[in-house]
Amino acid sequence: MSADPPALTASPAHRSGLAKAFTASLTGTALEWYDFAVYSAASALVFPQVFFPSEDPLTGTILAFSTYAVGYLARPVGGFVFGRLGDILGRKQLLVITLLLIGVTTFAIGLVPGYSTIGIAAPIALVVLRFAQGVAVGGEWGGAVLLSSEYGDPRRRGFWASAAQIGPPAGNLLANGALALLTATLSKSQFESWGWRLAFLASALLVGFGLWIRLRLEDTPIFKAMQESGDRPDAPIREVVRTHPRRLLAAILSRLAPDVIYSLFTVFTITYGTKILHFERSTVLIAILIGSGCQLLTIPLAGAVSDHINRRLLYAIAAVGGLVWTVVFFPLIDGGSRLLLIVGIVVGLTFHSFMYGPQAAFITEQFTIHLRSTGSSLAYTIAGVFGGALAPLIFTTLLSRFDSWVPLAVYLLVVTAATLLGIVLGRDPDPNEDEQYAELTEKLTPATVSAV
């Protein structure tokens, strides 16, 4: 058995950098996901009426979710562009660009006139801006994960890498909290005509705060070591595809079930709860708000647990649990109980947490260190196209056609089987790889260390 890798956080400089990196990874990703999540919620609540008017409410919702999917379809572009830059230029630079890009596009969405004002130009503008959002988020994830995990002890990668994973529920919490406040304080007509725009325009302040944090941070010790050794790939995308095809496939498949389950409990539930079960919009948003709040604790907990037991085993158990709970969830909430709606969403997102918390570590561990940014970004963004992008659209289409939740559960069964296959194809971490770069980190020049 290989010796444990040396801790990368031994020096005070590294410990200080780790705290800054964890904060920058969490807050920046949370702010980006606020922008992304507020769009997701608006797709279910107001976009069908504002941008896609139709006599059939479900048809309008399907069209709105189609633009939601565009954000996921754009992610591979961000993964290809920014992922390779993370291995060539560094983790920090791409994170500043992606945060600025998503902030500008989200603010602009809040200014787009509705269909009644400019006609077909309105949904076209919405799609273009949504695409730009997706590019930014696609480039964000890989860099954010490595920013925190490469400062930390590789023996605790599950916990440190979970910093970026906390971002989506934190952003979802902020987004749904803002929308819940607006729907509770404004009339329906006020919210649909102009109130929803406030949530998008507020992103300017949030992104400004995120930029302030990230601009004060230096790059990771691991990337500094790669610079010193000259071990940076010239063509990282080609090298990942040529040398790591099985690992890339494993990482892609592993993401499908978490993406679909998250879409079910945080996006589709809004449509199902309001249009089928006739809950008030604020009731469903508050339930999601509570579930997202719980994830702020359960995601880092799951990441930490995966550092002490086999990461792949924990992931597989949570995937099966999420599938079983989905079958329980729909009959549970059919009676219209607010309490059971909250319980159902909280438990569903807890199963998601125990996949999502270890996910960042699992995916990055599939790739050698000098290809981690590229490989992780490619896996994350490609999987998003087949998972989160299509899930709300498929859920809504199946519901519209069959008027039953059973086909939705069958769809999730297929997705879960794919994720379990990815877990089987994946590998456990190799401590020797981190040990090599830890030794390089310890040999950095004093100037480089002080910069870190």
PLY file of the C-alpha trace (Angstrom):
ply
format ascii 1.0
element vertex 452
property float x
property float y
property float z
element edge 451
property int vertex1
property int vertex2
end_header
0.00 0.00 0.00
1.30 3.46 -0.87
2.24 5.84 1.87
-0.13 8.66 2.57
0.67 11.73 0.48
2.18 14.65 2.33
-0.25 17.34 3.36
-0.16 20.39 1.14
-1.37 22.59 3.97
1.64 22.23 6.22
2.99 25.75 5.82
1.27 28.86 7.18
1.25 30.30 3.65
-0.61 27.27 2.38
-3.05 27.33 5.29
-3.82 30.99 4.64
-4.18 30.30 0.92
-6.46 27.35 1.64
-8.88 29.49 3.64
-8.97 32.12 0.90
-9.32 29.48 -1.83
-12.17 27.69 -0.02
-14.00 31.01 0.42
-13.37 32.11 -3.17
-14.47 28.76 -4.56
-17.66 28.68 -2.48
-18.74 32.30 -2.79
-17.89 32.72 -6.45
-19.68 29.55 -7.46
-22.65 30.44 -5.25
-22.96 33.83 -6.92
-22.75 32.31 -10.41
-25.34 29.71 -9.47
-27.59 32.41 -8.07
-27.72 33.81 -11.58
-28.22 30.39 -13.11
-30.84 29.31 -10.56
-32.91 32.46 -10.78
-33.25 31.78 -14.49
-34.31 28.20 -13.77
-37.03 29.27 -11.36
-38.21 32.03 -13.68
-38.52 29.45 -16.48
-41.20 27.72 -14.45
-42.87 30.82 -12.98
-42.97 33.69 -15.49
-41.10 33.03 -18.75
-43.97 31.01 -20.29
-46.21 34.09 -19.97
-43.63 36.80 -20.67
-41.63 35.27 -23.54
-43.60 32.22 -24.76
-47.34 33.03 -24.65
-49.51 30.01 -25.45
-53.07 28.88 -24.84
-51.75 25.65 -23.27
-49.81 26.40 -20.04
-47.72 23.22 -20.30
-46.71 24.08 -23.88
-45.45 27.46 -22.74
-43.55 25.79 -19.90
-41.94 23.30 -22.29
-40.76 26.18 -24.49
-39.38 28.00 -21.45
-37.54 24.88 -20.31
-36.10 24.62 -23.82
-34.25 27.88 -23.21
-33.28 26.50 -19.79
-31.69 23.58 -21.66
-29.71 25.96 -23.87
-27.67 26.95 -20.82
-26.61 23.33 -20.38
-25.99 22.82 -24.09
-23.61 25.79 -23.99
-21.59 24.38 -21.10
-19.30 22.17 -23.22
-18.19 25.33 -25.02
-17.13 26.77 -21.68
-15.57 23.47 -20.69
-13.54 23.26 -23.90
-12.40 26.88 -23.82
-11.80 27.50 -20.13
-10.95 23.96 -19.06
-7.85 23.84 -21.24
-6.88 27.36 -20.14
-6.97 26.13 -16.54
-4.23 23.61 -17.34
-2.21 26.06 -19.45
-2.66 29.52 -17.90
-3.86 28.71 -14.39
-7.01 28.31 -12.31
-7.48 31.88 -11.15
-7.60 33.76 -14.44
-10.44 31.75 -15.94
-12.51 32.11 -12.76
-12.47 35.90 -12.92
-13.55 35.85 -16.58
-16.39 33.38 -16.04
-17.80 35.29 -13.07
-17.77 38.57 -14.98
-19.41 36.97 -18.03
-22.32 35.45 -16.16
-22.89 38.66 -14.20
-23.21 40.78 -17.33
-25.53 38.31 -19.09
-27.81 37.86 -16.08
-28.16 41.61 -15.61
-29.00 41.92 -19.31
-31.75 39.26 -19.04
-33.46 41.48 -16.48
-33.66 44.22 -19.12
-35.02 42.20 -22.08
-38.55 43.37 -23.04
-41.28 40.76 -23.22
-42.91 39.17 -26.27
-45.80 41.61 -26.17
-43.34 44.50 -26.65
-40.80 43.32 -29.24
-42.31 40.06 -30.49
-40.05 37.20 -31.56
-36.93 39.24 -30.79
-37.65 38.74 -27.07
-37.22 34.93 -26.93
-34.27 35.16 -29.37
-32.46 37.60 -27.06
-33.27 35.37 -24.12
-31.75 32.33 -25.84
-28.56 34.22 -26.76
-28.06 35.47 -23.22
-28.85 32.05 -21.78
-26.20 30.54 -24.03
-23.63 33.00 -22.69
-24.65 32.08 -19.13
-24.06 28.42 -19.92
-20.60 29.09 -21.37
-19.61 30.90 -18.17
-20.91 28.19 -15.83
-19.30 25.49 -17.98
-15.92 27.14 -17.56
-16.42 27.85 -13.86
-16.75 24.44 -12.26
-13.42 22.77 -13.03
-11.40 25.79 -11.94
-13.43 26.33 -8.78
-13.04 22.70 -7.70
-9.27 22.73 -8.26
-8.91 26.12 -6.60
-9.95 24.72 -3.22
-8.85 21.09 -3.54
-5.30 21.86 -4.74
-4.63 23.98 -1.67
-5.83 21.22 0.66
-4.52 17.89 1.92
-5.22 15.30 -0.83
-6.27 12.87 1.90
-9.21 15.22 2.56
-10.00 16.08 -1.05
-13.63 15.04 -0.65
-14.20 17.81 1.88
-12.06 20.56 0.32
-13.38 19.95 -3.20
-16.94 20.20 -1.87
-16.50 23.98 -1.53
-17.53 24.43 -5.16
-20.33 21.91 -4.68
-21.86 24.03 -1.93
-22.16 26.84 -4.46
-25.21 25.54 -6.39
-27.49 25.06 -3.34
-26.23 28.33 -1.87
-27.03 30.07 -5.14
-30.33 28.25 -5.33
-31.06 29.38 -1.79
-30.37 33.01 -2.70
-32.34 32.80 -5.95
-35.41 31.10 -4.55
-35.26 33.28 -1.47
-35.32 36.39 -3.64
-38.18 35.03 -5.75
-40.12 33.86 -2.69
-39.79 37.32 -1.17
-40.95 38.96 -4.39
-43.92 36.63 -4.87
-44.95 37.11 -1.24
-44.78 40.93 -1.33
-46.04 41.63 -4.85
-49.31 40.80 -6.52
-49.29 38.18 -9.29
-49.63 40.82 -11.99
-46.84 42.95 -10.50
-44.50 39.98 -10.22
-45.14 38.82 -13.79
-44.89 42.29 -15.33
-41.76 43.65 -13.61
-41.12 42.11 -10.19
-39.17 39.09 -11.47
-36.68 41.42 -13.16
-35.42 42.69 -9.80
-33.92 39.29 -9.00
-31.87 39.42 -12.21
-30.77 43.04 -11.82
-29.60 42.38 -8.24
-26.92 40.04 -9.63
-24.71 43.05 -10.38
-24.07 43.61 -6.68
-23.50 39.94 -5.98
-21.05 39.43 -8.83
-19.13 42.55 -7.82
-18.59 41.03 -4.40
-17.41 37.75 -5.93
-14.93 39.52 -8.18
-13.48 41.37 -5.21
-12.74 38.07 -3.49
-11.26 36.29 -6.50
-9.02 39.13 -7.62
-7.26 39.01 -4.24
-6.31 35.32 -4.59
-3.17 33.83 -6.17
-3.09 30.58 -8.12
-2.84 27.16 -6.45
0.40 25.60 -5.15
-0.10 22.64 -7.49
-0.28 24.89 -10.56
2.77 26.79 -9.32
4.60 23.46 -9.14
3.47 22.60 -12.66
4.87 25.91 -13.85
8.19 25.25 -12.13
8.50 21.75 -13.60
7.27 22.71 -17.07
4.71 19.88 -16.85
1.90 21.68 -18.64
0.18 20.07 -21.64
0.31 21.71 -25.07
-2.94 20.11 -26.30
-4.83 19.05 -23.15
-8.16 18.24 -24.84
-6.55 15.88 -27.34
-4.45 14.31 -24.60
-7.47 13.66 -22.35
-9.42 12.00 -25.15
-6.42 9.95 -26.30
-5.05 8.79 -22.94
-8.08 8.83 -20.60
-11.14 7.68 -22.61
-12.43 5.26 -19.97
-11.93 7.75 -17.15
-13.64 10.49 -19.14
-16.63 8.22 -19.78
-16.76 7.23 -16.10
-16.76 10.86 -15.00
-19.47 11.80 -17.52
-21.80 8.96 -16.54
-21.30 9.59 -12.82
-22.85 13.05 -13.15
-26.11 12.05 -14.82
-28.17 10.90 -11.82
-27.17 13.84 -9.58
-28.06 16.32 -12.33
-31.44 14.74 -13.04
-32.39 14.36 -9.38
-31.41 17.98 -8.68
-33.52 19.15 -11.62
-36.43 17.10 -10.34
-36.45 18.53 -6.83
-35.47 22.14 -7.56
-36.86 22.91 -11.03
-39.57 20.48 -12.14
-41.14 20.41 -8.68
-42.12 24.07 -9.18
-44.13 23.14 -12.27
-45.61 19.97 -10.80
-46.46 21.59 -7.48
-48.13 24.71 -8.91
-49.82 23.39 -12.05
-50.77 19.83 -11.04
-51.16 19.94 -7.24
-52.14 23.64 -7.16
-49.78 24.69 -4.39
-49.12 28.41 -4.12
-45.89 29.41 -5.86
-44.48 30.79 -2.63
-45.18 27.48 -0.87
-43.12 25.46 -3.37
-40.31 28.02 -3.41
-40.09 28.01 0.38
-39.92 24.20 0.39
-37.01 24.34 -2.09
-35.48 27.09 0.02
-35.49 24.83 3.09
-34.06 21.91 1.12
-31.27 24.07 -0.28
-30.50 25.40 3.18
-30.05 21.84 4.46
-27.66 21.12 1.60
-25.28 23.78 2.87
-24.56 21.27 5.65
-25.14 17.91 3.98
-22.88 18.51 0.95
-19.65 19.21 2.92
-20.66 16.46 5.35
-20.96 14.00 2.47
-17.61 15.13 1.07
-15.98 14.61 4.46
-17.58 11.18 4.89
-16.22 10.15 1.49
-12.70 10.82 2.78
-13.15 8.08 5.37
-15.04 5.41 3.42
-14.82 4.36 -0.21
-15.98 7.32 -2.27
-17.47 5.22 -5.05
-19.47 3.07 -2.63
-21.01 6.11 -0.94
-21.85 7.58 -4.34
-23.58 4.36 -5.48
-25.64 4.03 -2.30
-26.86 7.63 -2.63
-27.77 7.10 -6.31
-29.94 4.09 -5.50
-31.46 5.90 -2.52
-32.37 8.89 -4.68
-34.15 6.62 -7.17
-36.13 4.86 -4.43
-37.08 8.15 -2.80
-38.41 9.53 -6.08
-40.89 6.64 -6.22
-41.97 7.57 -2.68
-41.98 11.33 -3.28
-44.85 11.70 -5.77
-47.46 9.69 -3.83
-46.27 11.44 -0.67
-47.11 14.94 -1.93
-50.25 14.08 -3.92
-52.41 14.79 -0.88
-51.45 18.46 -0.97
-49.71 18.56 2.42
-47.23 21.44 2.75
-45.29 19.60 5.44
-44.89 16.48 3.31
-43.81 18.63 0.37
-41.03 20.09 2.51
-40.02 16.67 3.86
-40.04 15.18 0.36
-37.78 17.86 -1.09
-35.39 17.88 1.90
-34.91 14.09 1.79
-34.56 14.10 -2.00
-31.88 16.80 -1.87
-30.12 14.93 0.94
-29.69 11.91 -1.33
-28.46 14.32 -3.97
-25.95 15.75 -1.48
-24.37 12.36 -0.86
-23.68 12.09 -4.57
-22.86 15.73 -5.17
-20.58 16.21 -2.15
-18.08 13.48 -3.19
-18.60 14.15 -6.90
-15.96 16.85 -7.35
-13.26 14.71 -5.76
-14.35 11.61 -7.68
-14.27 13.38 -11.05
-10.95 15.15 -10.56
-9.36 11.91 -9.35
-10.11 10.27 -12.68
-7.46 12.41 -14.38
-3.72 12.88 -13.92
-2.84 16.18 -12.29
-1.62 18.02 -15.38
-4.94 17.22 -17.14
-7.32 17.70 -14.23
-8.76 21.04 -15.26
-9.41 19.95 -18.84
-10.67 16.46 -18.00
-12.90 17.60 -15.15
-14.39 20.47 -17.16
-15.09 18.26 -20.17
-16.77 15.59 -18.05
-18.83 18.14 -16.11
-20.08 20.03 -19.14
-20.71 17.08 -21.47
-22.68 15.31 -18.76
-24.73 18.46 -18.22
-26.04 18.25 -21.78
-27.42 14.74 -21.26
-28.42 15.23 -17.63
-29.51 18.61 -16.32
-30.19 20.18 -19.72
-32.80 17.68 -20.82
-34.24 16.64 -17.46
-36.86 19.42 -16.90
-37.88 19.21 -20.56
-38.22 15.41 -20.44
-40.07 15.53 -17.11
-42.57 18.09 -18.40
-43.05 16.31 -21.73
-43.64 12.95 -20.06
-46.10 14.49 -17.65
-47.95 16.24 -20.48
-48.19 13.03 -22.52
-48.96 10.42 -19.86
-50.45 12.55 -17.05
-48.61 10.36 -14.54
-45.41 10.46 -12.56
-44.59 6.78 -13.26
-42.81 7.45 -16.61
-40.70 10.04 -14.78
-39.54 7.36 -12.33
-38.70 5.02 -15.25
-36.61 7.78 -16.83
-34.74 8.24 -13.56
-34.18 4.46 -13.35
-32.37 4.52 -16.70
-30.28 7.53 -15.66
-29.35 5.91 -12.33
-28.22 2.74 -14.10
-25.92 4.85 -16.30
-24.44 6.57 -13.24
-23.80 3.24 -11.50
-21.98 2.07 -14.63
-19.81 5.19 -14.47
-18.96 4.49 -10.83
-17.92 0.94 -11.72
-15.75 2.18 -14.61
-14.08 4.82 -12.45
-10.97 4.49 -10.34
-10.04 5.24 -6.75
-7.48 8.00 -6.06
-3.77 7.33 -6.58
-1.84 8.93 -3.69
1.45 8.70 -5.61
0.33 11.34 -8.11
-0.36 13.89 -5.39
2.81 12.93 -3.53
4.90 13.81 -6.58
3.41 17.28 -6.88
3.46 17.84 -3.13
7.21 17.34 -3.25
7.44 19.83 -6.11
5.37 22.28 -4.09
7.78 22.02 -1.17
10.66 22.90 -3.52
9.07 26.10 -4.81
11.24 29.19 -4.55
10.57 31.48 -1.54
9.20 34.16 -3.89
6.71 31.74 -5.35
5.63 30.46 -1.95
5.12 33.95 -0.59
2.99 34.78 -3.62
0.78 31.82 -2.85
0 1
1 2
2 3
3 4
4 5
5 6
6 7
7 8
8 9
9 10
10 11
11 12
12 13
13 14
14 15
15 16
16 17
17 18
18 19
19 20
20 21
21 22
22 23
23 24
24 25
25 26
26 27
27 28
28 29
29 30
30 31
31 32
32 33
33 34
34 35
35 36
36 37
37 38
38 39
39 40
40 41
41 42
42 43
43 44
44 45
45 46
46 47
47 48
48 49
49 50
50 51
51 52
52 53
53 54
54 55
55 56
56 57
57 58
58 59
59 60
60 61
61 62
62 63
63 64
64 65
65 66
66 67
67 68
68 69
69 70
70 71
71 72
72 73
73 74
74 75
75 76
76 77
77 78
78 79
79 80
80 81
81 82
82 83
83 84
84 85
85 86
86 87
87 88
88 89
89 90
90 91
91 92
92 93
93 94
94 95
95 96
96 97
97 98
98 99
99 100
100 101
101 102
102 103
103 104
104 105
105 106
106 107
107 108
108 109
109 110
110 111
111 112
112 113
113 114
114 115
115 116
116 117
117 118
118 119
119 120
120 121
121 122
122 123
123 124
124 125
125 126
126 127
127 128
128 129
129 130
130 131
131 132
132 133
133 134
134 135
135 136
136 137
137 138
138 139
139 140
140 141
141 142
142 143
143 144
144 145
145 146
146 147
147 148
148 149
149 150
150 151
151 152
152 153
153 154
154 155
155 156
156 157
157 158
158 159
159 160
160 161
161 162
162 163
163 164
164 165
165 166
166 167
167 168
168 169
169 170
170 171
171 172
172 173
173 174
174 175
175 176
176 177
177 178
178 179
179 180
180 181
181 182
182 183
183 184
184 185
185 186
186 187
187 188
188 189
189 190
190 191
191 192
192 193
193 194
194 195
195 196
196 197
197 198
198 199
199 200
200 201
201 202
202 203
203 204
204 205
205 206
206 207
207 208
208 209
209 210
210 211
211 212
212 213
213 214
214 215
215 216
216 217
217 218
218 219
219 220
220 221
221 222
222 223
223 224
224 225
225 226
226 227
227 228
228 229
229 230
230 231
231 232
232 233
233 234
234 235
235 236
236 237
237 238
238 239
239 240
240 241
241 242
242 243
243 244
244 245
245 246
246 247
247 248
248 249
249 250
250 251
251 252
252 253
253 254
254 255
255 256
256 257
257 258
258 259
259 260
260 261
261 262
262 263
263 264
264 265
265 266
266 267
267 268
268 269
269 270
270 271
271 272
272 273
273 274
274 275
275 276
276 277
277 278
278 279
279 280
280 281
281 282
282 283
283 284
284 285
285 286
286 287
287 288
288 289
289 290
290 291
291 292
292 293
293 294
294 295
295 296
296 297
297 298
298 299
299 300
300 301
301 302
302 303
303 304
304 305
305 306
306 307
307 308
308 309
309 310
310 311
311 312
312 313
313 314
314 315
315 316
316 317
317 318
318 319
319 320
320 321
321 322
322 323
323 324
324 325
325 326
326 327
327 328
328 329
329 330
330 331
331 332
332 333
333 334
334 335
335 336
336 337
337 338
338 339
339 340
340 341
341 342
342 343
343 344
344 345
345 346
346 347
347 348
348 349
349 350
350 351
351 352
352 353
353 354
354 355
355 356
356 357
357 358
358 359
359 360
360 361
361 362
362 363
363 364
364 365
365 366
366 367
367 368
368 369
369 370
370 371
371 372
372 373
373 374
374 375
375 376
376 377
377 378
378 379
379 380
380 381
381 382
382 383
383 384
384 385
385 386
386 387
387 388
388 389
389 390
390 391
391 392
392 393
393 394
394 395
395 396
396 397
397 398
398 399
399 400
400 401
401 402
402 403
403 404
404 405
405 406
406 407
407 408
408 409
409 410
410 411
411 412
412 413
413 414
414 415
415 416
416 417
417 418
418 419
419 420
420 421
421 422
422 423
423 424
424 425
425 426
426 427
427 428
428 429
429 430
430 431
431 432
432 433
433 434
434 435
435 436
436 437
437 438
438 439
439 440
440 441
441 442
442 443
443 444
444 445
445 446
446 447
447 448
448 449
449 450
450 451
